[in-house]
Amino acid sequence: MTPPKLNRLLTLEEPQRVPDGAGGFTETWVAKGQLWAELDGRSVRETGSNFVTTSRVTYYITVRGAAPDAPSRPKADQRFVDGSRIFRITGVKERDPEGRYLLCFAQEEIVT
């Protein structure tokens, strides 16, 4: 296996529900840390309606391995942030048998 090029610093965030003061909740995102990553774009799907076009790009994002209970280990329903870009994590698995790297399946949605 060729080692990945971890050349992008991404912020890992998780959702947090915060009471809105009126009996409901709002969702905010809390940073859990930063991870060096390799991004690999996989596919693009474009949809359009009412003069708005949305592109959904899927990515494989590779990061260093972490134990299943480590707070630095990405999980589904978390996200990576790179400036104004947001990559929603849909799944995570070990990339190699030794668990040195994790492969995160992610989607970026772009409205044009």
DSSP file (Angstrom, degrees, kcal/mol; ACC not computed):
  #  RESIDUE AA STRUCTURE BP1 BP2  ACC     N-H-->O    O-->H-N    N-H-->O    O-->H-N    TCO  KAPPA ALPHA  PHI   PSI    X-CA   Y-CA   Z-CA
    1    1 A M              0   0    0      0, 0.0    95,-0.0     0, 0.0     0, 0.0   0.000 360.0 360.0 360.0 131.8    0.0    0.0    0.0
    2    2 A T        -     0   0    0      1,-0.1     0, 0.0     0, 0.0     0, 0.0  -0.655 360.0-114.2 -76.9 129.4    1.3    3.4   -0.9
    3    3 A P        -     0   0    0      0, 0.0    -1,-0.1     0, 0.0     2,-0.0  -0.381  34.9-111.6 -64.5 143.3    1.2    5.8    2.1
    4    4 A P        -     0   0    0      0, 0.0     2,-0.9     0, 0.0    34,-0.0  -0.305  19.7-118.5 -71.2 158.8   -1.2    8.6    1.7
    5    5 A K        -     0   0    0     34,-0.1     2,-1.8     1,-0.0    34,-0.2  -0.837  24.6-162.6 -97.5  97.1   -0.1   12.3    1.3
    6    6 A L        +     0   0    0     -2,-0.9    32,-0.3     1,-0.2    30,-0.0  -0.599  38.4 138.6 -83.2  84.5   -1.6   13.9    4.4
    7    7 A N        +     0   0    0     -2,-1.8     2,-0.4    30,-0.9    -1,-0.2   0.283  43.0  77.5-117.5   8.4   -1.3   17.5    3.0
    8    8 A R  E     -A   37   0A   0     29,-2.0    29,-2.7    -3,-0.1     2,-0.8  -0.984  65.7-145.0-123.6 126.8   -4.6   19.2    4.1
    9    9 A L  E     -A   36   0A   0     -2,-0.4     2,-0.3    27,-0.2    27,-0.2  -0.813  27.2-178.0 -91.5 111.9   -5.3   20.3    7.6
   10   10 A L  E     -A   35   0A   0     25,-2.9    25,-2.8    -2,-0.8     2,-0.5  -0.824  24.5-129.6-111.6 148.5   -9.0   19.8    8.3
   11   11 A T  E     -AB  34  81A   0     70,-2.4    70,-2.1    -2,-0.3     2,-0.5  -0.861  18.8-143.5 -96.2 127.0  -11.0   20.6   11.4
   12   12 A L  E     -AB  33  80A   0     21,-2.9    20,-3.6    -2,-0.5    21,-1.0  -0.800  25.2-178.9 -90.0 126.9  -13.2   17.8   12.7
   13   13 A E  E     -AB  31  79A   0     66,-3.0    66,-2.3    -2,-0.5    18,-0.2  -0.918  14.1-160.3-126.3 152.1  -16.5   19.0   14.1
   14   14 A E  E     -A   30   0A   0     16,-2.2    16,-2.6    -2,-0.3    64,-0.1  -0.964  28.1-106.3-128.5 150.3  -19.5   17.3   15.7
   15   15 A P  E     -A   29   0A   0      0, 0.0     2,-0.4     0, 0.0    14,-0.2  -0.437  32.0-169.6 -74.9 148.5  -23.0   18.5   16.1
   16   16 A Q  E     -A   28   0A   0     12,-2.8    12,-2.8    -2,-0.1     2,-0.5  -0.994  17.6-135.1-138.8 130.6  -24.3   19.6   19.5
   17   17 A R  E     -A   27   0A   0     -2,-0.4    10,-0.2    10,-0.2     8,-0.0  -0.733  23.6-171.8 -87.0 130.1  -27.9   20.4   20.4
   18   18 A V  E     -A   26   0A   0      8,-3.0     8,-2.7    -2,-0.5    -2,-0.0  -0.981  29.6-109.3-124.0 131.4  -28.3   23.6   22.4
   19   19 A P  E     -A   25   0A   0      0, 0.0     6,-0.3     0, 0.0     8,-0.0  -0.318  20.3-151.3 -58.2 138.3  -31.6   24.7   24.0
   20   20 A D        -     0   0    0      4,-2.1     5,-0.1     1,-0.0    -2,-0.0   0.435  37.5-113.0 -93.3   1.1  -33.1   27.7   22.2
   21   21 A G  S    S+     0   0    0      3,-0.4     4,-0.1     1,-0.0    -1,-0.0   0.385 105.0  78.9  86.1  -5.2  -34.8   29.1   25.2
   22   22 A A  S    S-     0   0    0      2,-0.1     3,-0.1     0, 0.0    -1,-0.0   0.090 120.4 -85.5-121.3  21.4  -38.3   28.4   23.8
   23   23 A G  S    S+     0   0    0      1,-0.3     2,-0.1     0, 0.0     0, 0.0   0.382 103.5  85.5  93.1  -4.6  -38.5   24.7   24.6
   24   24 A G        -     0   0    0     -6,-0.0    -4,-2.1     0, 0.0    -3,-0.4  -0.364  69.5-117.0-113.8-165.1  -36.7   23.5   21.4
   25   25 A F  E     -A   19   0A   0     -6,-0.3     2,-0.3    -5,-0.1    -8,-0.1  -0.956   9.3-154.4-135.9 153.3  -33.2   23.0   20.3
   26   26 A T  E     -A   18   0A   0     -8,-2.7    -8,-3.0    -2,-0.3     2,-0.5  -0.922  24.1-123.8-120.5 154.4  -30.8   24.4   17.7
   27   27 A E  E     +A   17   0A   0     -2,-0.3     2,-0.3   -10,-0.2   -10,-0.2  -0.862  30.5 175.7-102.5 128.2  -27.9   22.6   16.3
   28   28 A T  E     -A   16   0A   0    -12,-2.8   -12,-2.8    -2,-0.5     2,-0.5  -0.823  26.7-122.3-120.8 165.3  -24.4   24.0   16.5
   29   29 A W  E     -A   15   0A   0     -2,-0.3     2,-0.5   -14,-0.2    49,-0.0  -0.936  20.2-160.9-114.2 131.9  -21.1   22.5   15.5
   30   30 A V  E     -A   14   0A   0    -16,-2.6   -16,-2.2    -2,-0.5     2,-0.2  -0.939  20.7-122.8-115.2 128.3  -18.2   22.1   18.0
   31   31 A A  E     -A   13   0A   0     -2,-0.5   -18,-0.3   -18,-0.2     3,-0.1  -0.499  23.2-176.9 -70.1 133.1  -14.6   21.7   16.9
   32   32 A K  E     -     0   0A   0    -20,-3.6     2,-0.3     1,-0.4   -19,-0.2   0.550  57.9 -70.1-103.5 -14.4  -13.0   18.4   18.2
   33   33 A G  E     -A   12   0A   0    -21,-1.0   -21,-2.9     2,-0.0    -1,-0.4  -0.893  51.6 -75.8 148.9-178.4   -9.5   19.1   16.8
   34   34 A Q  E     -A   11   0A   0     -2,-0.3     2,-0.4   -23,-0.2   -23,-0.2  -0.930  35.9-170.2-119.0 142.2   -7.6   19.2   13.5
   35   35 A L  E     -A   10   0A   0    -25,-2.8   -25,-2.9    -2,-0.4     2,-0.3  -0.986  24.4-124.2-131.6 139.1   -6.4   16.3   11.5
   36   36 A W  E     +A    9   0A   0     -2,-0.4    28,-0.5   -27,-0.2     2,-0.3  -0.669  44.8 176.3 -78.2 137.7   -4.0   16.1    8.5
   37   37 A A  E     -AC   8  63A   0    -29,-2.7   -29,-2.0    -2,-0.3   -30,-0.9  -0.920  35.6-133.7-143.2 161.7   -5.8   14.5    5.6
   38   38 A E  E     - C   0  62A   0     24,-1.9    24,-2.4    -2,-0.3     2,-0.4  -0.991  25.4-151.5-115.3 127.6   -5.6   13.4    2.0
   39   39 A L  E     - C   0  61A   0     -2,-0.5     2,-0.4    22,-0.2    22,-0.2  -0.848  13.4-177.7-102.2 134.8   -8.7   14.2   -0.1
   40   40 A D  E     - C   0  60A   0     20,-1.9    20,-2.3    -2,-0.4     2,-0.2  -0.907  19.4-142.9-133.5 104.0   -9.6   12.1   -3.1
   41   41 A G  E     + C   0  59A   0     -2,-0.4    18,-0.2    18,-0.2     3,-0.1  -0.456  23.3 174.5 -67.3 134.9  -12.6   13.2   -5.1
   42   42 A R  E     -     0   0A   0     16,-3.2     2,-0.3     1,-0.4    17,-0.2   0.833  51.2  -9.4-110.8 -54.0  -14.7   10.2   -6.4
   43   43 A S  E     - C   0  58A   0     15,-0.8    15,-2.4     2,-0.0     2,-0.4  -0.970  48.8-144.2-149.9 161.7  -17.9   11.2   -8.1
   44   44 A V  E     - C   0  57A   0     -2,-0.3     2,-0.4    13,-0.2    13,-0.2  -0.993  10.5-174.2-131.2 136.3  -20.1   14.2   -8.8
   45   45 A R  E     - C   0  56A   0     11,-2.1    11,-3.2    -2,-0.4     2,-0.4  -0.999   9.5-161.1-129.5 132.1  -23.9   14.3   -9.1
   46   46 A E  E     + C   0  55A   0     -2,-0.4     2,-0.3     9,-0.2     9,-0.2  -0.933  10.6 176.5-117.9 134.5  -25.7   17.4  -10.2
   47   47 A T  E     - C   0  54A   0      7,-2.9     7,-3.3    -2,-0.4     2,-0.4  -0.939   7.3-165.0-130.2 155.6  -29.3   18.3   -9.6
   48   48 A G  E     + C   0  53A   0     -2,-0.3     2,-0.3     5,-0.2     5,-0.2  -1.000  15.5 155.0-144.4 144.4  -31.3   21.3  -10.4
   49   49 A S  E >   + C   0  52A   0      3,-2.3     3,-1.7    -2,-0.4    -2,-0.0  -0.925  67.6   6.2-163.6 142.7  -34.7   22.9   -9.5
   50   50 A N  T 3  S-     0   0    0     -2,-0.3     3,-0.1     1,-0.3    -1,-0.0   0.874 129.2 -53.9  50.4  46.3  -36.1   26.4   -9.4
   51   51 A F  T 3  S+     0   0    0      1,-0.2     2,-0.5     0, 0.0    -1,-0.3   0.637 115.2 113.0  67.7  16.2  -33.1   28.0  -11.0
   52   52 A V  E <   -C   49   0A   0     -3,-1.7    -3,-2.3     2,-0.0     2,-0.5  -0.981  49.6-160.8-121.0 129.1  -30.7   26.5   -8.4
   53   53 A T  E     -C   48   0A   0     -2,-0.5    59,-3.3    -5,-0.2     2,-0.5  -0.922   5.9-166.7-109.0 132.0  -28.1   23.9   -9.3
   54   54 A T  E     -CD  47 111A   0     -7,-3.3    -7,-2.9    -2,-0.5     2,-0.5  -0.972   3.5-161.6-120.2 130.2  -26.6   21.7   -6.6
   55   55 A S  E     -CD  46 110A   0     55,-3.2    55,-3.2    -2,-0.5     2,-0.6  -0.930   2.5-161.2-107.9 133.1  -23.6   19.5   -7.1
   56   56 A R  E     -CD  45 109A   0    -11,-3.2   -11,-2.1    -2,-0.5     2,-0.5  -0.964   9.3-168.8-115.3 117.0  -22.8   16.7   -4.6
   57   57 A V  E     -CD  44 108A   0     51,-2.9    51,-2.8    -2,-0.6     2,-0.3  -0.901   9.1-148.3-108.3 129.1  -19.2   15.5   -4.7
   58   58 A T  E     -CD  43 107A   0    -15,-2.4   -16,-3.2    -2,-0.5   -15,-0.8  -0.760  19.0-172.1 -96.2 145.4  -18.2   12.4   -2.9
   59   59 A Y  E     -CD  41 106A   0     47,-2.9    47,-2.4    -2,-0.3     2,-0.5  -0.944  27.5-140.7-133.0 151.3  -14.8   12.0   -1.4
   60   60 A Y  E     -CD  40 105A   0    -20,-2.3   -20,-1.9    -2,-0.3     2,-0.5  -0.983  27.7-167.8-101.6 123.6  -12.5    9.5    0.2
   61   61 A I  E     -CD  39 104A   0     43,-2.8    43,-3.1    -2,-0.5     2,-0.4  -0.967   3.3-158.1-117.8 119.0  -10.7   11.4    3.0
   62   62 A T  E     +CD  38 103A   0    -24,-2.4   -24,-1.9    -2,-0.5     2,-0.3  -0.827  18.1 165.5-100.8 132.0   -7.7    9.5    4.6
   63   63 A V  E     -CD  37 102A   0     39,-1.9    39,-2.9    -2,-0.4   -26,-0.1  -0.858  45.3 -75.7-132.7 168.9   -6.5   10.5    8.1
   64   64 A R  E     - D   0 101A   0    -28,-0.5    37,-0.3    -2,-0.3    36,-0.1  -0.345  59.1 -97.3 -64.8 148.3   -4.2    8.8   10.6
   65   65 A G        -     0   0    0     35,-3.4     2,-0.3     8,-0.1    -1,-0.1  -0.226  42.1-177.5 -65.2 155.1   -5.6    5.8   12.5
   66   66 A A        -     0   0    0     -3,-0.1    -3,-0.0     8,-0.1    35,-0.0  -0.982  35.2 -90.9-150.9 150.5   -7.1    6.2   16.0
   67   67 A A    >   -     0   0    0     -2,-0.3     3,-2.0     1,-0.1     6,-0.2  -0.252  43.3-109.3 -59.9 150.7   -8.6    3.7   18.5
   68   68 A P  T 3  S+     0   0    0      0, 0.0    -1,-0.1     0, 0.0     5,-0.0   0.786 119.3  43.4 -55.0 -29.5  -12.4    3.3   18.2
   69   69 A D  T 3  S+     0   0    0      3,-0.0    -2,-0.1     2,-0.0     0, 0.0   0.372  86.6 117.3 -98.6   5.4  -13.0    5.1   21.5
   70   70 A A    X   -     0   0    0     -3,-2.0     3,-1.6     1,-0.1    -4,-0.0  -0.513  66.0-136.4 -73.4 137.5  -10.5    8.0   20.8
   71   71 A P  T 3  S+     0   0    0      0, 0.0    -1,-0.1     0, 0.0    -5,-0.0   0.737 103.9  60.9 -65.4 -20.1  -12.1   11.5   20.5
   72   72 A S  T 3  S+     0   0    0     -5,-0.1    -2,-0.0     2,-0.1   -40,-0.0   0.505  80.0 103.1 -84.3  -3.4   -9.9   12.2   17.5
   73   73 A R  S <  S-     0   0    0     -3,-1.6    -8,-0.1    -6,-0.2    -6,-0.0  -0.700  75.3-126.2 -82.7 120.2  -11.4    9.3   15.5
   74   74 A P        -     0   0    0      0, 0.0     2,-0.3     0, 0.0    -8,-0.1  -0.262  28.7-167.3 -62.4 152.6  -13.9   10.6   13.0
   75   75 A K    >   -     0   0    0     16,-0.1     3,-1.7     4,-0.0    14,-0.2  -0.933  31.9 -83.7-136.3 158.7  -17.5    9.2   13.0
   76   76 A A  T 3  S+     0   0    0     -2,-0.3    14,-0.2     1,-0.2     3,-0.1  -0.344 115.0  32.6 -58.3 145.9  -20.5    9.2   10.7
   77   77 A D  T 3  S+     0   0    0     12,-2.5    -1,-0.2     1,-0.4     2,-0.2   0.395  99.4 100.2  78.7   1.3  -22.6   12.4   11.2
   78   78 A Q    <   -     0   0    0     -3,-1.7    11,-2.4    11,-0.2    -1,-0.4  -0.419  62.1-144.5 -93.4-176.2  -19.6   14.5   12.0
   79   79 A R  E     -BE  13  88A   0    -66,-2.3   -66,-3.0     9,-0.2     2,-0.4  -0.992  10.6-132.7-149.4 157.2  -17.9   16.7    9.5
   80   80 A F  E     -BE  12  87A   0      7,-2.6     7,-3.0    -2,-0.3     2,-0.4  -0.885  22.6-157.8-104.8 143.0  -14.6   18.1    8.3
   81   81 A V  E     +BE  11  86A   0    -70,-2.1   -70,-2.4    -2,-0.4     2,-0.4  -0.983  16.0 177.9-124.9 134.6  -14.2   21.8    7.6
   82   82 A D  E >   - E   0  85A   0      3,-2.4     3,-2.0    -2,-0.4     2,-0.4  -0.819  68.9 -63.2-133.0  91.0  -11.6   23.4    5.3
   83   83 A G  T 3  S-     0   0    0     -2,-0.4    -1,-0.0     1,-0.3   -72,-0.0  -0.554 121.4 -12.8  66.1-119.9  -12.3   27.2    5.3
   84   84 A S  T 3  S+     0   0    0     -2,-0.4     2,-0.3    -3,-0.1    -1,-0.3   0.454 117.9  99.7 -91.5  -1.4  -15.7   27.6    3.7
   85   85 A R  E <   -E   82   0A   0     -3,-2.0    -3,-2.4    23,-0.0     2,-0.4  -0.689  55.0-163.6 -90.0 138.7  -15.8   24.0    2.5
   86   86 A I  E     -E   81   0A   0     -2,-0.3     2,-0.6    -5,-0.2    23,-0.5  -0.986   6.5-167.4-126.0 128.4  -17.8   21.4    4.5
   87   87 A F  E     -E   80   0A   0     -7,-3.0    -7,-2.6    -2,-0.4     2,-0.4  -0.940  13.9-149.4-117.7 107.4  -17.4   17.6    4.1
   88   88 A R  E     -EF  79 107A   0     19,-2.8    19,-2.0    -2,-0.6     2,-0.4  -0.645  16.6-132.2 -80.2 125.2  -20.2   15.6    5.8
   89   89 A I  E     + F   0 106A   0    -11,-2.4   -12,-2.5    -2,-0.4    17,-0.3  -0.651  29.4 173.0 -82.6 125.7  -18.9   12.2    7.0
   90   90 A T  E     -     0   0A   0     15,-3.4     2,-0.3    -2,-0.4    16,-0.2   0.592  65.2  -8.1-106.4 -15.8  -21.1    9.3    6.0
   91   91 A G  E     - F   0 105A   0     14,-1.2    14,-2.9   -16,-0.1    -1,-0.4  -0.959  54.0-151.4-174.0 159.3  -18.9    6.4    7.1
   92   92 A V  E     + F   0 104A   0     -2,-0.3     2,-0.3    12,-0.2    12,-0.2  -0.999  18.7 162.0-142.4 138.9  -15.5    5.4    8.4
   93   93 A K  E     - F   0 103A   0     10,-1.9    10,-3.5    -2,-0.3     2,-0.2  -0.972  46.1 -86.4-148.7 162.9  -13.4    2.3    8.1
   94   94 A E  E     - F   0 102A   0     -2,-0.3     8,-0.3     8,-0.2     6,-0.0  -0.515  29.3-155.0 -68.9 137.3   -9.7    1.2    8.5
   95   95 A R  S    S+     0   0    0      6,-2.7     7,-0.2    -2,-0.2    -1,-0.1   0.774  76.8  26.8 -84.5 -27.7   -7.8    1.7    5.3
   96   96 A D  S >  S-     0   0    0      5,-0.7     3,-1.5     1,-0.1     5,-0.1  -0.912  85.5-108.9-134.1 159.4   -5.2   -0.9    6.0
   97   97 A P  T 3  S+     0   0    0      0, 0.0    -1,-0.1     0, 0.0    -3,-0.0   0.797 117.4  54.4 -60.2 -29.0   -5.2   -4.2    8.1
   98   98 A E  T 3  S-     0   0    0      1,-0.0    -4,-0.0    -3,-0.0     0, 0.0   0.624 107.1-125.3 -80.6 -12.6   -2.9   -2.6   10.7
   99   99 A G    <   +     0   0    0     -3,-1.5   -33,-0.0     2,-0.1     3,-0.0   0.742  66.0 137.1  75.7  24.1   -5.2    0.4   11.2
  100  100 A R  S    S+     0   0    0    -36,-0.1   -35,-3.4     1,-0.1     2,-0.3   0.804  71.5  28.5 -70.7 -28.0   -2.5    3.0   10.5
  101  101 A Y  E    S-D   64   0A   0    -37,-0.3    -6,-2.7    -5,-0.1    -5,-0.7  -0.950  70.6-143.4-133.5 152.3   -5.0    5.0    8.5
  102  102 A L  E     -DF  63  94A   0    -39,-2.9   -39,-1.9    -2,-0.3     2,-0.6  -0.917  10.4-145.0-112.8 142.5   -8.7    5.6    8.4
  103  103 A L  E     -DF  62  93A   0    -10,-3.5   -10,-1.9    -2,-0.4     2,-0.5  -0.939  16.4-163.8-108.0 116.2  -10.8    6.0    5.2
  104  104 A C  E     -DF  61  92A   0    -43,-3.1   -43,-2.8    -2,-0.6     2,-0.5  -0.869  11.0-145.5-102.4 129.6  -13.7    8.4    5.7
  105  105 A F  E     +DF  60  91A   0    -14,-2.9   -15,-3.4    -2,-0.5   -14,-1.2  -0.836  34.2 168.6 -91.0 125.6  -16.5    8.5    3.2
  106  106 A A  E     -DF  59  89A   0    -47,-2.4   -47,-2.9    -2,-0.5     2,-0.4  -0.923  27.4-147.0-140.7 161.0  -17.7   12.1    2.9
  107  107 A Q  E     -DF  58  88A   0    -19,-2.0   -19,-2.8    -2,-0.3     2,-0.4  -0.990   4.1-161.0-130.7 139.6  -19.9   14.4    0.7
  108  108 A E  E     -D   57   0A   0    -51,-2.8   -51,-2.9    -2,-0.4     2,-0.5  -0.979  11.0-153.8-116.4 131.8  -19.5   18.0   -0.1
  109  109 A E  E     -D   56   0A   0    -23,-0.5     2,-0.5    -2,-0.4   -53,-0.2  -0.923  10.6-171.6-109.7 128.7  -22.6   19.9   -1.3
  110  110 A I  E     -D   55   0A   0    -55,-3.2   -55,-3.2    -2,-0.5     2,-0.5  -0.977   9.6-155.7-123.7 123.8  -22.1   22.9   -3.6
  111  111 A V  E      D   54   0A   0     -2,-0.5   -57,-0.2   -57,-0.2    -2,-0.0  -0.873 360.0 360.0 -99.3 125.5  -24.9   25.3   -4.6
  112  112 A T              0   0    0    -59,-3.3   -58,-0.2    -2,-0.5    -1,-0.1   0.382 360.0 360.0-116.1 360.0  -24.2   27.2   -7.8
